[in-house]
C-alpha cells in the first residue's frame, strides 16, 4: 500500500482483478472491505511510516461510464501499486483478467502481484504469468506467495488479510499476527521509561532497538522456515519425494535458531517423504518428455544415461531429476556403461580396439585411445580398478588393460577359441568376471586375476536373463542350467529353467517367452506361480529387487510381491517402456512416449533411497501392542430391544437395568448410554482416558462424555456413508466409512476439521500412545496405512497377507514408544513398520539420500 505523500504518488493501493461471477465478486468485495477497513497498529505505523492503507480499485465501483473501457482500466492499473488477483479454476479462462495481468507486468511490477486463492487447486487456478518464467535455459516454474481463503472466506480473511498486508507493507507476517502482544510490550516499556526517566532511558532505547533488529532477523527466518515446510509438503504430495526431502532439510537448517519450536512440523515433513510405499513412483526426470533409449544407472543409483537416436548420450541426476550434461556425437552403436565406482563413463565397441573414458561428473573426455596392437575390447564393462577386458585372436589370450598406466595383465590359464563363440561377462560391481569359449567357462577374481573355477558349459545368453548383476551367474551345462555364486563360484542350483534367482536362492523366476513367467521353489522344484500377470506377453527382462519383489518388463514394467502373488505397480499401457535398469534402490524406466519414471525399490545399500523398513516378528508379545482406543460391547435394552454379547467362553452376557439404556464397564466403572435413535451395532469406542465415547449408528455418530449423564452431548450428522470404525485421542475423533478417506472431528465442538485420504476403505484404526500417528487397516486393499497427524500425510503402508480371512481377528496398533507400527496376526507373528527414532536420524538419512555427489 502507499503512504500519503509517497513520491510515486499512486492513486490506489491495489487493483483487484477478478471474474464477474458470483463467487469471485463476493470474494473481491470481501478482500476490498478487509483491506480498506484495516487500521494499521501504532507501532507498525511508526516502524513503516505508513499511516493508512489507500483505497482499492475494483472496476464495478470505480470505473466511470466511459466509451473507452480499455483506456480506463489501463489508467487504473497505472495508478495502482499492487495487483490483487482473485484466483479460481475459472480465472485462466478469462482473457480480460489475463490482459490486466499482462499489462501490469509490462509496467514493471511483476513482483507486486498477489494471488488470492478462493477455490480449486493452485496449479489449476493461478494465472500462468506468475507460475512460469522464461529464462535462457527455458521455462522455469515459480511458486508465488499467495493468500488462501478457500472454505469459510470471512474466517480465513481474518488471518489471510494480514498475509496480503504484510507483503504490501514489506513486513513479516508474524509481526501483524502478534501486534497486540507487541503493543502491550511497548506500553510496558514506555511505563518503565517514564519511571526510570533519564537513568535508564538510553539503555531501554538500545535494548528496544536491538530487539527490533532481532525480531526482523527472526521474522525472516520464520517466514523462510514456514515456506520451506509448505514447499516440502507440496512436493511430496505431488510425488517428488526428493524435492520434499531437500526442502525439509533446508527448513531444518534454518529453524535451528528457534531451538525445537518447528521440530514437529519438520519431522512430519521428513516422515512424509522418507517413508513412501516401497515400489511406488518417487519422481521423474526433468527431461521435457524426451524419448530415451535403454537406460544405464551408475552403481550408486544417482546418475543415469540413455542411448539416443541423435547419437548423443544425456546424463541425468536421479536425485534432483535435472539433466547434468549431454555428450555430443557419442555414437548410436557404441556401448556405454558407468565404471563400478561411478566415476567414469566407458565407451567402446566389442571386437574393436578403440575406447573412450569420460568423467561422469561433467562429461569431460578424459581419454580417447586404443588398446595395445593385436588386442580388442572384449566387454563393455570395466573392472573395479577400471581395467578394460581385452582379448587377442592370434594366440587366443585374455587380459586386463589399465588405460591409465597402459599396463597389460595376462589372465593365465584362459585360452579362448578366437572365434565368435568367445564371450566375456563382467559383473557390474567389477570384482568378478567370466570368460567363455563356447565349451569352457572360467570364473575370475578380478581383484587379483586368479581363476576361481573352470566348468564345461556355454554362456547361452537369451534376451531375458540378467547375469552381470545380482548374486548369481548362470550358464548352460550339458543337460541343465547351472547357477553359481558370483563371489565364491560355488554351484547352488541345477534346473531345467533358465532365469534369475532371488537373493536368498530360494526362488527362481524364468521367462516363458509369450506365456508370462514361472516362479519355482528351488528347494523342492515345485512351481509356485506359473502364469503371472503377463500372460500372452513376451518377457524382455526379469530381476529380483529382494527376496519377495520381482520386476518384469514386457513393453510395460510391472512389480510383483511374490509372497501373496500380487502386482503392486504397473506402468500401464499408456506408459509402455524400453525396459529398465535398477541400482541402489532406484528403478529407472524410459517411456516409449517420452520421459522417464523413477520408482523406489527395496535395497540395503548405503546409497539406497529412503524406504519403509518392514520386519517380521515371530511370537510377538501382545503386551507390546498399544491400543489407545478401547472398543467394548454394549448390553441392556433400548426401544424394546435387548442387547447382549458373547464372552471369550461363548456365553451370552446380558444386563438387566432399572431403566432403559445400554451399559458398558471401563476400568471397573459402569456407564449407561442413551442412544438418540436406534442401535445398529452395539459397540462403543472409548478414548484412552475414558472421557469420550463414540457410538456408531450406521451413518451417524452419538458422542458421549463421561460424568455428564447418559445422554449424548452431540450427534455427528450423516456423511452419506456407513461409519465402520473410530479412534479417539484427546479431543480428536477420527471416523472410517465406506469411502477412501477418514473424517476428523473436534469432539468439543462437533466441527469437522477435514478428511485424510488413505486411498482405501478402512475397518480398523488406532492412535499411537502420543497421538502423533494413526494406523488404519483395509481388508479390501490388503494393507495397513500409517499417517502422521501433524500434516495428515501417509508415511507408510504395510502389506497384510490374506487380509480377507484375518480381517476380524488381527490387531493393529503401535509399540509403547510409538516408533513401531504393528500388524499382529492371529497366529502370533507380526508385521512391523519401523519409524525413525528421532528428528536427528531423519535429517541424517535425508542428507545421505539427497547428496548429489
C-alpha positions in Angstrom: 0.0 0.0 0.0 1.1 3.6 -0.5 1.6 6.0 2.3 0.2 9.5 1.9 2.7 11.8 0.2 4.9 8.9 -1.2 6.9 10.0 -4.2 5.4 7.5 -6.5 2.0 9.2 -6.0 -0.2 6.1 -6.7 -3.9 6.8 -6.5 -4.8 3.3 -5.5 -3.1 0.9 -3.1 -4.2 -2.1 -5.1 -6.2 -3.0 -8.3 -8.4 -6.1 -7.7 -8.7 -8.2 -10.8 -11.5 -10.8 -10.8 -14.1 -12.5 -13.0 -17.6 -11.2 -12.8 -19.0 -14.4 -11.4 -21.0 -14.5 -8.1 -18.3 -16.3 -6.0 -15.5 -14.1 -7.5 -17.4 -10.9 -6.9 -18.2 -11.8 -3.3 -14.5 -12.6 -2.7 -13.3 -9.4 -4.4 -15.7 -7.3 -2.2 -14.6 -9.1 0.9 -10.9 -8.6 0.2 -11.6 -4.9 -0.6 -13.5 -4.4 2.6 -10.9 -6.2 4.7 -8.1 -4.1 3.3 -9.8 -0.7 3.3 -11.1 -1.1 6.9 -7.8 -2.3 8.3 -6.3 0.0 10.9 -2.5 -0.2 11.0 -1.3 -0.6 14.6 0.5 2.4 16.0 3.8 0.5 16.4 3.7 -0.6 12.8 2.8 3.0 11.6 5.9 4.2 13.4 8.0 1.4 12.1 7.0 1.8 8.4 5.9 5.4 8.2 2.6 4.3 6.6 -0.3 6.0 8.3 -3.1 4.2 6.5 -3.8 1.9 3.5 -5.0 3.6 0.3 -8.3 2.5 -1.2 -8.6 -0.4 -3.7 -9.7 -0.2 -7.3 -12.5 -2.6 -8.2 -14.0 -1.8 -11.7 -17.6 -2.2 -10.6 -17.2 0.5 -8.0 -14.5 2.8 -9.5 -14.9 2.6 -13.3 -16.8 5.6 -14.7 -19.2 5.3 -17.6 -16.8 5.7 -20.4 -16.8 4.7 -24.0 -13.1 3.6 -23.9 -13.3 0.9 -21.2 -9.8 -0.4 -22.0 -8.2 3.0 -21.5 -9.9 3.4 -18.2 -8.7 0.0 -17.0 -5.1 0.8 -18.1 -5.2 4.2 -16.3 -6.4 2.5 -13.1 -3.6 -0.2 -13.4 -1.0 2.6 -13.9 -2.2 4.3 -10.7 -2.2 1.1 -8.6 0.9 0.0 -6.8 -0.2 -3.6 -6.3 -2.4 -6.1 -8.3 -4.5 -8.5 -6.3 -5.8 -11.4 -8.5 -8.8 -13.4 -7.3 -7.9 -16.9 -8.3 -10.2 -19.9 -9.0 -10.3 -22.5 -11.8 -12.3 -20.1 -13.8 -9.6 -17.4 -13.8 -7.2 -18.9 -16.5 -10.2 -18.8 -19.0 -10.7 -15.0 -18.5 -9.0 -13.1 -21.3 -9.7 -9.8 -19.7 -8.1 -10.8 -16.3 -5.1 -12.2 -18.1 -4.7 -9.0 -20.1 -4.9 -7.0 -16.9 -2.1 -9.1 -15.5 0.0 -8.8 -18.7 -0.4 -5.0 -18.7 0.6 -4.8 -15.1 3.7 -6.9 -15.8 4.5 -4.6 -18.7 4.5 -1.7 -16.2 7.5 -3.5 -14.5 5.6 -4.6 -11.4 5.5 -8.4 -11.7 6.8 -8.7 -8.2 3.8 -6.6 -7.0 1.2 -9.3 -7.9 -0.5 -11.1 -5.1 -2.8 -14.1 -5.9 -5.7 -14.8 -3.6 -7.0 -18.4 -4.0 -10.7 -18.8 -3.4 -11.4 -22.3 -4.8 -9.7 -25.1 -6.6 -6.0 -26.1 -6.5 -3.2 -23.6 -7.2 -2.0 -25.4 -10.3 -5.5 -25.1 -11.9 -6.3 -21.6 -10.6 -3.2 -19.4 -10.7 -2.5 -17.4 -14.0 0.4 -18.8 -15.9 2.2 -15.4 -15.9 3.1 -15.8 -12.3 3.8 -19.5 -12.2 6.3 -19.7 -15.0 9.3 -17.6 -16.0 11.2 -17.7 -19.3 15.0 -17.8 -18.9 17.9 -18.5 -21.2 17.7 -22.2 -20.2 14.0 -22.4 -20.9 10.8 -22.2 -18.9 11.2 -22.2 -15.1 8.4 -22.9 -12.6 7.7 -20.3 -9.9 5.9 -20.7 -6.6 4.2 -17.3 -5.8 3.4 -16.3 -2.3 -0.3 -16.3 -2.1 -3.2 -15.8 0.3 -5.6 -18.8 0.6 -9.2 -18.1 1.6 -10.8 -21.3 0.4 -13.6 -22.5 2.6 -15.1 -20.0 5.1 -13.9 -16.8 3.4 -14.7 -14.4 6.3 -13.0 -16.6 8.8 -10.0 -17.2 6.5 -9.7 -13.5 5.7 -9.1 -12.7 9.4 -5.7 -14.3 9.0 -5.0 -14.1 5.3 -5.6 -10.4 5.0 -2.6 -10.0 7.2 -0.6 -12.1 4.8 -1.6 -9.7 2.0 -0.9 -6.6 4.1 2.4 -7.9 5.3 3.5 -8.2 1.7 2.3 -4.7 0.8 4.0 -3.1 3.8 7.1 -5.3 3.3 6.7 -6.7 6.8 6.8 -10.1 8.4 3.5 -11.9 8.5 4.0 -12.8 12.2 4.6 -9.2 13.2 1.0 -8.4 12.3 -0.4 -11.5 14.0 1.3 -10.7 17.2 0.6 -6.9 17.1 -1.5 -6.9 20.3 1.3 -8.6 22.2 3.8 -6.2 20.8 1.7 -3.2 21.7 1.3 -4.4 25.3 5.1 -4.9 25.5 5.7 -1.4 24.2 3.3 0.1 26.8 5.2 -1.7 29.5 8.5 -0.3 28.1 7.0 3.1 28.0 5.9 2.9 31.6 9.4 1.7 32.7 10.9 4.6 30.7 8.7 7.1 32.5 9.7 5.8 35.9 13.4 5.4 35.3 13.4 8.5 33.1 16.9 9.7 32.5 18.7 6.9 34.4 17.5 4.0 32.2 16.3 5.9 29.1 19.2 5.3 26.9 19.6 1.6 28.0 15.9 0.9 27.3 16.1 2.5 23.9 19.2 0.5 23.0 17.6 -2.7 24.1 14.4 -1.9 22.2 16.3 -1.2 19.0 18.2 -4.5 19.5 15.0 -6.3 20.0 13.6 -4.9 16.8 16.7 -6.0 14.8 16.5 -9.4 16.3 12.8 -9.7 15.5 13.4 -8.6 11.9 16.0 -11.3 11.6 13.8 -13.9 13.3 10.8 -12.9 11.2 12.7 -13.5 8.0 13.9 -16.9 9.3 10.4 -17.8 10.4 8.9 -16.9 7.0 11.6 -19.0 5.2 11.1 -22.0 7.5 7.3 -22.0 7.2 7.6 -21.6 3.4 10.1 -24.4 3.1 7.9 -26.7 5.2 5.0 -25.9 2.9 7.1 -26.5 -0.2 8.2 -29.8 1.2 4.7 -30.9 1.8 3.6 -29.8 -1.6 6.5 -31.6 -3.4 5.8 -34.8 -1.5 2.1 -34.6 -2.3 2.9 -34.1 -6.0 5.1 -37.3 -5.9 8.5 -35.5 -6.0 9.9 -37.0 -2.8 13.5 -36.0 -3.3 12.5 -32.3 -3.5 10.3 -32.9 -0.5 13.4 -34.1 1.4 15.6 -31.3 0.2 13.1 -28.6 1.3 12.7 -30.4 4.7 16.5 -30.3 5.2 16.6 -26.6 4.3 13.7 -25.9 6.8 15.5 -27.9 9.5 18.8 -25.9 9.0 17.0 -22.6 9.0 14.9 -23.4 12.1 17.8 -24.2 14.5 17.8 -20.6 15.9 14.3 -21.4 17.3 15.5 -24.5 19.1 12.7 -27.1 18.9 9.8 -24.8 18.0 9.4 -26.1 14.5 10.5 -29.7 15.2 7.0 -31.2 15.0 6.1 -29.9 11.5 9.6 -30.6 10.2 9.5 -34.2 11.5 6.2 -34.6 9.8 7.6 -33.3 6.5 10.6 -35.7 6.7 8.4 -38.7 7.5 6.0 -37.9 4.6 9.0 -38.0 2.2 11.3 -40.6 3.8 8.7 -43.4 4.3 7.0 -43.8 1.0 5.4 -47.1 0.0 8.1 -49.4 -1.5 7.8 -49.8 -5.3 5.8 -46.6 -5.6 6.9 -43.8 -8.1 9.1 -41.3 -6.4 9.6 -38.9 -9.2 10.5 -38.4 -12.9 13.4 -36.9 -14.8 13.0 -33.2 -15.8 13.6 -34.1 -19.4 10.7 -32.3 -21.2 9.4 -35.5 -22.5 12.4 -36.6 -24.5 12.2 -40.1 -25.9 15.0 -42.2 -24.4 16.6 -45.5 -25.3 17.9 -48.1 -22.9 18.9 -46.8 -19.5 22.2 -47.4 -17.7 22.4 -46.5 -14.0 25.5 -45.8 -12.0 26.1 -48.3 -9.2 25.3 -45.6 -6.6 22.0 -45.0 -8.3 22.5 -41.2 -8.6 23.3 -41.0 -12.4 21.6 -42.4 -15.4 22.4 -42.3 -19.1 20.3 -43.3 -22.2 21.0 -44.3 -25.7 19.6 -41.6 -28.0 18.7 -41.7 -31.7 20.6 -38.4 -32.3 23.9 -40.1 -31.3 24.1 -38.1 -28.0 24.4 -39.5 -24.5 22.4 -37.4 -22.0 23.3 -37.8 -18.3 20.7 -37.1 -15.5 20.9 -36.9 -11.7 18.2 -39.2 -10.4 18.1 -37.4 -7.0 17.2 -34.0 -8.5 15.9 -35.2 -11.9 18.0 -32.5 -13.6 19.9 -33.0 -16.8 23.5 -32.6 -16.0 25.1 -32.6 -19.4 25.0 -34.4 -22.8 27.9 -36.0 -24.6 27.5 -35.0 -28.2 28.4 -37.3 -31.1 28.7 -40.2 -28.8 27.6 -42.7 -31.5 24.5 -44.7 -31.7 26.1 -48.2 -31.8 28.8 -47.7 -29.2 28.3 -49.5 -25.9 28.3 -47.3 -22.7 28.5 -48.1 -19.0 29.4 -46.5 -15.8 32.6 -47.7 -14.1 31.9 -49.7 -10.9 32.9 -46.7 -8.7 30.6 -44.4 -10.8 33.5 -42.0 -11.6 33.7 -42.7 -15.3 31.6 -43.5 -18.4 33.2 -46.1 -20.6 32.5 -46.1 -24.3 33.6 -49.0 -26.6 32.6 -51.5 -29.3 33.3 -55.1 -28.6 35.8 -56.6 -31.1 37.4 -53.2 -31.8 40.5 -51.6 -30.2 39.1 -48.1 -29.7 37.7 -46.9 -26.4 36.9 -43.6 -24.6 36.7 -42.6 -21.0 34.6 -39.6 -19.8 34.2 -38.0 -16.4 30.8 -38.8 -15.0 30.8 -35.5 -13.1 30.7 -33.3 -16.1 31.1 -35.4 -19.3 34.6 -34.2 -19.9 36.6 -36.5 -22.2 39.5 -37.9 -20.2 41.0 -40.4 -22.6 40.3 -41.5 -26.2 42.8 -44.2 -27.2 43.2 -47.8 -28.4 44.2 -50.9 -26.5 47.7 -52.4 -27.5 48.2 -53.7 -31.0 46.7 -57.0 -31.7 44.2 -56.7 -28.9 40.5 -55.8 -29.0 38.0 -54.8 -26.3 36.1 -57.9 -25.2 33.4 -56.4 -22.9 31.6 -53.1 -22.4 32.2 -53.0 -18.6 35.2 -52.0 -16.6 36.6 -53.9 -13.6 36.6 -52.4 -10.1 40.1 -50.8 -10.6 38.9 -49.5 -14.0 40.7 -52.0 -16.2 39.4 -53.0 -19.6 38.8 -56.7 -20.5 40.6 -57.4 -23.8 41.4 -60.5 -25.9 43.9 -61.3 -28.7 42.8 -63.5 -31.6 46.3 -64.5 -32.7 47.1 -66.6 -29.6 43.5 -66.7 -28.1 44.7 -64.9 -25.0 42.7 -62.9 -22.4 43.9 -60.0 -20.4 43.1 -56.8 -18.5 44.4 -53.5 -19.8 44.9 -50.5 -17.5 44.1 -47.4 -19.5 46.0 -45.1 -17.1 49.2 -47.0 -16.6 48.9 -48.6 -20.0 49.9 -51.9 -18.4 48.6 -55.3 -19.8 47.9 -58.1 -17.3 47.5 -61.5 -19.0 45.0 -63.8 -17.4 47.0 -67.1 -17.1 45.1 -70.3 -17.6 42.4 -68.9 -20.1 42.6 -70.0 -23.7 39.7 -68.8 -25.9 38.6 -70.1 -29.3 39.5 -67.0 -31.2 36.1 -67.0 -32.8 32.5 -65.8 -32.5 31.8 -68.2 -29.6 34.1 -66.2 -27.3 32.1 -64.2 -24.7 33.0 -62.2 -21.6 30.7 -61.1 -18.7 31.9 -58.6 -16.1 29.7 -58.2 -13.0 28.6 -54.6 -12.6 30.4 -54.5 -9.2 33.6 -55.1 -11.1 35.0 -57.7 -8.7 34.2 -60.9 -10.7 34.1 -61.9 -14.4 33.5 -64.9 -16.6 35.3 -65.8 -19.9 33.8 -68.4 -22.2 34.9 -70.1 -25.5 31.7 -72.0 -26.2 32.9 -75.1 -24.4 34.6 -73.9 -21.2 33.9 -71.1 -18.8 36.5 -69.5 -16.5 35.2 -67.5 -13.5 37.9 -65.0 -12.4 38.6 -62.9 -9.3 39.3 -59.6 -11.0 40.9 -58.1 -7.9 43.9 -60.4 -8.1 43.5 -62.0 -11.6 43.1 -65.6 -10.3 40.7 -68.2 -11.7 38.1 -69.3 -9.1 36.6 -72.1 -11.1 36.6 -73.7 -14.5 33.5 -75.5 -15.8 32.3 -77.1 -19.0 29.4 -75.2 -20.5 28.4 -72.2 -22.6 27.0 -68.7 -22.0 23.7 -69.3 -23.6 22.6 -65.7 -23.2 18.9 -65.4 -24.0 17.5 -61.9 -24.0 15.5 -62.1 -20.7 18.4 -63.0 -18.4 20.4 -60.8 -16.1 23.8 -62.3 -15.5 26.1 -59.3 -14.9 24.4 -58.2 -11.6 23.0 -59.8 -8.5 24.5 -62.6 -6.6 24.3 -65.4 -9.2 25.8 -66.3 -12.5 24.1 -68.7 -14.9 25.3 -70.9 -17.7 24.1 -73.7 -19.8 25.5 -77.1 -18.8 25.3 -80.4 -20.6 21.7 -81.1 -19.6 20.6 -78.2 -17.3 21.0 -74.6 -16.4 23.7 -74.2 -13.7 23.7 -71.4 -11.2 26.9 -70.3 -9.4 27.5 -67.7 -6.8 29.5 -64.8 -8.2 31.5 -64.3 -5.0 32.6 -67.9 -4.4 31.9 -69.6 -7.7 30.0 -72.2 -5.6 27.3 -74.2 -7.5 23.9 -73.6 -5.9 21.4 -75.0 -8.4 20.8 -77.1 -11.5 17.5 -76.6 -13.1 15.6 -77.1 -16.4 14.6 -73.4 -16.1 16.8 -70.6 -17.2 16.2 -67.4 -15.4 17.2 -65.4 -12.3 17.5 -66.4 -8.7 16.2 -64.4 -5.7 19.0 -63.1 -3.4 18.5 -66.0 -0.9 18.5 -68.5 -3.7 15.1 -69.9 -2.7 13.1 -68.8 -5.8 13.8 -69.0 -9.5 12.0 -66.7 -11.9 12.1 -67.8 -15.5 10.5 -66.1 -18.5 8.3 -68.2 -20.7 8.6 -66.3 -23.9 5.0 -65.3 -24.9 3.4 -67.1 -21.8 4.5 -64.8 -18.9 6.9 -66.1 -16.3 7.3 -69.1 -14.0 8.2 -69.0 -10.3 9.9 -72.1 -9.0 10.8 -73.2 -5.4 14.5 -74.1 -5.8 14.4 -76.4 -2.8 11.6 -78.7 -4.0 11.3 -77.9 -7.7 7.7 -77.1 -7.2 6.1 -74.5 -9.5 4.7 -71.8 -7.2 3.2 -69.5 -9.8 3.0 -70.4 -13.5 1.0 -67.8 -15.3 1.8 -64.4 -13.7 0.0 -61.2 -14.8 2.0 -61.1 -18.1 0.1 -63.9 -19.8 0.4 -63.7 -23.6 3.1 -61.0 -23.3 6.7 -61.6 -24.3 9.0 -61.1 -21.3 12.0 -58.9 -22.1 13.6 -58.7 -18.6 13.3 -60.1 -15.1 15.1 -59.0 -12.0 14.7 -59.5 -8.2 14.8 -56.4 -6.1 14.7 -58.5 -2.9 13.5 -62.0 -2.0 9.9 -61.0 -2.4 9.9 -58.4 -5.1 10.2 -59.2 -8.8 10.4 -56.7 -11.7 9.2 -57.8 -15.1 9.4 -56.0 -18.4 7.4 -56.8 -21.4 6.7 -53.5 -23.1 5.3 -52.4 -19.8 7.1 -52.7 -16.4 5.3 -54.4 -13.6 6.4 -55.1 -10.0 5.1 -58.2 -8.1 5.1 -59.1 -4.4 5.6 -62.9 -4.7 4.5 -63.9 -1.2 0.9 -63.2 -2.0 1.2 -63.2 -5.8 0.1 -59.5 -6.0 1.1 -56.9 -8.6 2.0 -53.8 -6.6 2.9 -51.5 -9.5 2.4 -51.2 -13.3 3.4 -48.6 -15.7 0.2 -49.5 -17.7 -0.2 -49.4 -21.5 -0.2 -45.7 -21.6 3.4 -45.8 -20.1 5.0 -48.6 -22.2 8.7 -48.7 -21.7 12.0 -49.6 -23.2 12.9 -51.8 -20.3 14.6 -50.7 -17.1 17.7 -50.5 -15.0 17.9 -50.9 -11.3 20.6 -49.9 -8.7 20.8 -48.6 -5.1 17.1 -48.6 -4.6 16.2 -46.8 -7.8 14.3 -48.3 -10.8 14.5 -46.2 -13.9 12.1 -46.8 -16.7 12.3 -44.8 -20.0 8.8 -44.5 -21.7 8.2 -45.1 -25.3 6.1 -41.9 -25.4 8.9 -39.8 -23.9 10.2 -39.1 -20.4 11.3 -41.5 -17.7 9.8 -42.7 -14.4 11.8 -43.4 -11.3 10.4 -45.8 -8.7 11.6 -46.6 -5.2 12.8 -50.2 -4.7 13.8 -52.1 -1.6 17.6 -52.0 -1.1 20.2 -52.4 1.6 22.9 -50.3 0.0 24.1 -47.3 1.9 23.2 -45.1 -1.1 19.6 -46.5 -1.3 16.7 -44.1 -1.4 14.5 -43.8 1.7 12.1 -46.7 2.1 9.7 -48.1 4.7 11.6 -50.6 6.9 9.5 -53.7 7.5 10.3 -56.5 9.8 8.6 -59.8 10.6 8.4 -60.7 14.3 7.6 -64.3 15.3 5.8 -65.0 18.6 5.1 -61.3 19.1 4.1 -60.4 22.7 0.6 -58.8 22.6 1.5 -56.7 25.6 3.8 -54.7 23.4 0.9 -53.6 21.3 -0.7 -50.4 22.4 -4.4 -50.0 21.8 -5.3 -46.4 22.6 -9.0 -46.6 21.6 -10.9 -49.3 23.5 -13.8 -51.0 21.8 -16.4 -52.5 24.2 -19.7 -54.3 23.6 -22.9 -52.8 25.0 -25.6 -54.7 26.9 -29.0 -53.7 28.1 -32.3 -52.7 26.5 -33.4 -49.8 24.3 -36.7 -49.1 22.5 -38.0 -52.6 23.4 -34.9 -54.5 22.1 -32.5 -56.4 24.3 -28.7 -56.3 23.6 -26.0 -58.6 24.9 -22.7 -60.1 23.8 -20.7 -63.3 23.9 -17.7 -63.6 26.3 -14.5 -65.4 25.5 -16.1 -68.8 26.6 -19.0 -68.2 24.2 -21.5 -67.4 27.0 -24.2 -64.8 26.1 -24.0 -61.9 28.5 -27.0 -59.7 29.1 -27.5 -57.0 31.8 -30.8 -56.1 33.4 -31.0 -52.4 34.1 -33.6 -50.5 36.3 -34.2 -48.1 33.4 -33.8 -48.4 29.6 -30.2 -47.9 28.4 -27.0 -49.6 27.2 -24.3 -50.3 29.7 -20.5 -50.9 29.5 -17.7 -51.2 32.0 -14.5 -49.3 31.6 -11.7 -49.6 34.2 -14.1 -51.2 36.7 -16.6 -48.4 36.5 -20.0 -48.9 34.8 -21.6 -46.4 32.5 -25.0 -46.2 30.8 -25.7 -44.6 27.4 -29.0 -43.5 25.8 -28.6 -43.5 22.0 -30.6 -40.8 20.3 -32.3 -43.3 18.0 -32.0 -47.0 17.0 -29.0 -49.2 17.7 -27.4 -50.8 14.6 -24.2 -52.0 16.2 -24.0 -52.3 20.0 -20.4 -51.2 20.4 -18.8 -48.1 22.0 -15.4 -46.6 21.2 -13.7 -45.1 24.2 -10.8 -42.6 24.5 -7.6 -43.6 26.4 -8.6 -41.6 29.5 -12.3 -42.7 29.3 -13.5 -39.1 28.9 -15.1 -39.5 25.4 -17.2 -42.3 24.0 -18.5 -42.6 20.4 -21.3 -44.9 19.3 -21.6 -45.6 15.6 -25.2 -45.7 14.3 -25.0 -46.6 10.6 -24.0 -43.2 9.1 -24.4 -41.1 12.2 -22.4 -41.0 15.5 -23.5 -40.3 19.0 -20.8 -38.6 21.1 -21.0 -39.1 24.9 -18.8 -37.6 27.7 -18.1 -39.4 30.9 -19.7 -37.9 34.1 -22.1 -35.8 32.0 -25.0 -38.3 32.1 -26.3 -40.9 29.7 -27.5 -38.5 27.0 -25.2 -37.7 24.0 -23.6 -34.3 24.2 -23.9 -34.1 20.4 -24.6 -36.2 17.3 -22.4 -36.1 14.3 -24.6 -36.0 11.2 -24.5 -38.4 8.3 -22.0 -38.0 5.5 -24.0 -40.5 3.3 -21.6 -43.3 4.1 -21.9 -46.0 6.7 -19.5 -45.5 9.5 -17.3 -48.5 10.0 -14.8 -47.7 12.8 -13.5 -44.9 15.0 -10.4 -43.8 17.0 -10.2 -41.2 19.7 -7.2 -39.3 21.1 -7.5 -36.1 23.2 -10.4 -34.1 21.7 -10.0 -35.6 18.2 -12.3 -38.2 16.8 -11.4 -40.0 13.5 -14.1 -41.9 11.7 -13.7 -44.5 8.9 -16.5 -45.2 6.5 -17.3 -46.8 3.1 -15.1 -44.2 1.5 -11.4 -43.8 0.7 -10.8 -41.1 3.4 -11.1 -40.6 7.1 -13.1 -37.8 8.7 -11.6 -35.9 11.6 -13.8 -34.1 14.2 -13.3 -31.8 17.1 -15.2 -33.6 19.9 -15.7 -30.4 21.9 -17.4 -28.5 19.1 -18.5 -31.3 16.7 -16.8 -29.4 13.9 -15.4 -31.5 11.0 -11.7 -30.5 10.7 -11.2 -32.1 7.4 -10.5 -35.5 5.8 -7.4 -37.6 5.4 -7.1 -39.6 2.2 -5.8 -43.1 2.8 -6.6 -44.4 -0.7 -8.7 -47.3 0.8 -11.8 -48.0 2.9 -10.7 -48.8 6.4 -12.3 -51.0 9.1 -9.9 -50.7 12.0 -7.7 -47.9 13.3 -5.6 -46.9 16.3 -3.7 -43.9 17.5 -0.1 -44.1 18.8 0.3 -43.5 22.6 1.5 -40.0 21.9 -1.2 -39.2 19.3 1.4 -38.3 16.7 0.4 -41.2 14.3 -2.6 -43.3 13.4 -2.6 -46.7 11.8 -5.6 -47.9 9.7 -6.4 -51.3 8.2 -8.2 -52.0 4.9 -9.1 -55.6 4.1 -10.1 -54.6 0.6 -6.7 -53.2 -0.2 -4.9 -55.8 1.9 -2.7 -53.2 3.7 -2.3 -51.1 6.8 -1.6 -47.4 6.4 0.3 -45.2 8.8 -0.5 -41.5 8.9 1.3 -38.5 10.5 -1.3 -36.5 12.4 0.6 -33.2 12.1 0.3 -32.9 8.3 -2.1 -35.9 7.6 0.4 -37.4 5.2 0.5 -41.2 4.5 4.0 -42.2 5.6 4.0 -45.9 5.4 2.0 -48.8 4.0 2.3 -52.3 5.5 1.1 -55.2 3.3 -1.3 -57.6 5.1 -1.2 -61.2 3.9 -4.6 -63.0 3.5 -6.3 -59.9 4.7 -9.8 -61.1 3.9 -9.5 -64.2 6.1 -7.9 -62.4 9.1 -9.8 -59.1 8.9 -11.8 -59.7 12.1 -9.1 -61.4 14.1 -5.9 -59.4 13.5 -5.0 -56.4 15.7 -3.2 -53.1 14.7 -1.5 -50.5 16.9 1.9 -49.2 17.9 4.7 -50.0 20.3 4.6 -48.2 23.6 7.2 -45.6 22.4 5.3 -45.1 19.2 8.3 -45.9 17.0 6.9 -49.2 15.6 3.6 -49.6 13.7 2.4 -53.2 14.2 0.0 -55.6 12.5 -0.5 -58.6 14.8 -1.8 -61.8 13.2 -4.0 -64.4 15.0 -1.1 -66.9 14.8 1.1 -64.6 16.9 3.5 -63.3 14.3 3.6 -59.6 13.4 4.4 -57.3 10.5 6.3 -54.3 11.9 6.9 -51.0 10.2 9.9 -49.2 11.8 9.8 -45.4 12.1 12.9 -43.3 12.7 13.6 -42.8 16.4 14.1 -39.0 16.3 14.4 -36.0 14.1 18.2 -36.1 14.0 18.1 -39.6 12.5 15.6 -38.4 9.8 17.9 -35.5 9.0 21.0 -37.7 8.7 19.2 -40.1 6.4 17.8 -37.3 4.3 21.2 -35.7 3.8 22.7 -39.0 2.7 19.8 -39.8 0.3 19.8 -36.4 -1.3 23.6 -35.9 -1.6 24.2 -35.1 -5.3 27.8 -36.1 -5.4 
